[in-house]
Amino acid sequence: MSRHQIGLLAIAFLLMLFSACSTSRDIPEGEVMLKSVSVVADGKYRDINTSQLKTYVRQKSNSRWFSIAKIPLGIYQLAGDDSARWINRTLHSIGEAPVLFDTILARRSCEELQLALRNLGYLDAQVELFTSTNRKKLDAFYVLHPGSHYFIRNLEYDIQDSVIARLLKNDKRGLHEGMVFNVNALNEERSRLTSFLQNNGYYRFHKEFINFLADSIQDSHQVDLTLQLRPYRTSDIKDTLHTQYTVRRISYASGDPQDSVIHLRDRVLRENTMLTEGQPYSAEGLQNTYNHFGRLGAVKYTNINFQTTPDSAMIDMDVQVQTNKPSTLSFQPEGTNTAGDLGAAASLTYQNRNLFRGSETFSVQLRGAYEAIRGLEGYRNQDFVEYSLESRLSFPRFIMPFLSREMRRKIIATSEVSLLYDTQNRPEFHRRVLSAGWRYRWKPQSRYDQYQFDLLDLNYIFMPWVSETFKNEYLQDNSNYNVILRYNYEDLFIMKTGFGYSYNNGHVAIKTNLETAGNLLNLGSYLFHAEQDGDGQYRVFNIAYAQYMKGDVDFTCNLLQNYQDQLVFHCGLGIAYPYGNSTVLPFEKRYFSGGANSVRGWSVRSLGPGRYKGRDGNINFITQTGDMKLDLNLEYRTHLFWKFGGALFVDAGNIWTIRDYEQQPGGQFKLQNILSDMAVSYGLGLRLNFDYFIMRFDLGMKAVNPAYETEEEEHYAIIHPRLSRDFAFHFAVGLPF
């Protein structure tokens, strides 16, 4: 971007900023613009979460980009008065009109804030509104006077149903004497009891049958509380016992008016139904039934109806299932760009979502890719060509012996087997990859946890041809990257097992993975007294196998989140250690840094390891890899307008090697050097949120570059910025973390 273009953007930004500050021409006579809104508590109650209570304010001021500038308001102000001109209509539609202070909404805000405080146990709470006006702009201050908490003195239960009273006799209660009288806690207890009863056969029970009677004690901050559970009552039936229903019959029917047959086996239907004939009705079982049917690829639509039997406590369950068309064929083209070499790829995929009438998903994908390669001297005139054939078979349940039927019903699981053959032809070498795997994925019902277990993952990588030029320059020349390069351009066999766990509650997300390879093969080699080759490696079918252990942890937390802004912290740590039959990790298992999801001041695979400075050439991606990785990211996200969002970010991190390799000087991890080895970058981003996917554009700048000494200008790039040297642009789909 030229200086002239940067100057024009700066002028446009200043014009919008100035327009946002000069809004008097659009404010009618007698009105004032709401400049800001604040919610504060008087001095004794600093522990009250005023930012959360601010959501009860009915009128917000004009939005600010990054909580600083009212750019949408400035865009609106740039428009002229002539609405017939398209430019004015466009600016009005993407901008934001001045928010005029509304006294009615302000009064309602005071009432809702007062109600919210009373729900928190401050029954004497009061809210005052103070305003300050200057040049047709008004600042609103909602001052909270909570008073003192009220506490529960006596707690009694009035259960007016003898059967329910016996059922709740040993129930662990959510309320207790001495606790704060909190309306939110009362509602939670009412919902808990309602769910408990609905899960124990009470099909017609709802929370309106439960109410609370509260009597405050005069001249004290104490409340006598009674939880009252009333008997069943309708317009036709007066007080009587609530009916506890038992499922009498479960039937299945097609929900497709054009096809009366359900194309699923009866056993599959029964296994995914979480209610059982002869057992009490359960609302949780009903929801889990919807969840289990919803995850079946063969099922398009599920509807469940219940019919009560007159003069009895029996209920019939009718399940209507509509299935999808089993087979689909899709074609997907794509463009590629690797270090400036342009190419194209396409994939053809066949999928059957009901192979054995049990919602098993079988897919076969044929993929081809072509990339024009230029500038490789000394090699044959050949472009990059890749073909791959991949097949997958997925079962929507555990395929595992000795697993009880009850366990299968409680856990939402998937078992998958896969097979892949990939062939890559480059001017430097030809590579073939053959992979096979068997894995499980599962999650407990109604929880945030998810698990993955790779029971067996086999990878056979072999090199049928390597050019003489490549061998002489890189693999056989001891002055080059021969150790790492040779290992990754020889035939290799990887037999690994892995386990992964993830947790996500919308506020905190944790993802971990642990995998190990070669241990069983190494044990077999030891037991059968296998001989080692000249490099001290054991071989299987005359192929050296990899042996390593690798662990990764990813942590993401929303530090701040409101209706417009979000502050997100991310930490990623990974360590891999080759041992036994390996001294170097396979290339596919090594870490790299830089790129759209790492330290964004560097392009992908261009940072590290440690203080290592990449050399010029076409294969630096081999040496700029490591055995350890650390990423620290802090990103402030804000809504701009329409579907556009913005972000400011700071990234830090690097990769390191565990062993000291001559080919990667300065790359070994040393605890005392971790701070000086950390790379730091900063930048801003633009997001286009289309709900089902997000397009992301990030502009990163280097701040601290550990590849250079502290006395060099390039080390503290934030002090000596140079756009051509320190700038990196990233385009990606989805958020970075």
PyMOL commands that set and color helices and strands:
alter all, ss='L'
color gray80, all
select helices_A, chain A and resi 3-21+24-26+43-45+50-56+71-77+86-94+103-119+162-167+183-198+207-209+266-271+283-294+405-410+468-475+482-488+519-527+587-589+620-623+671-673+723-726
alter helices_A, ss='H'
color red, helices_A
select strands_A, chain A and resi 33-41+126-134+137-145+151-159+210-216+222-229+246-254+299-308+314-323+327-338+341-352+361-371+384-395+411-425+429-444+449-466+492-504+508-517+539-540+543-544+548-561+565-578+628-641+644-656+679-689+694-704+727-733
alter strands_A, ss='S'
color yellow, strands_A
deselect
rebuild
show_as cartoon
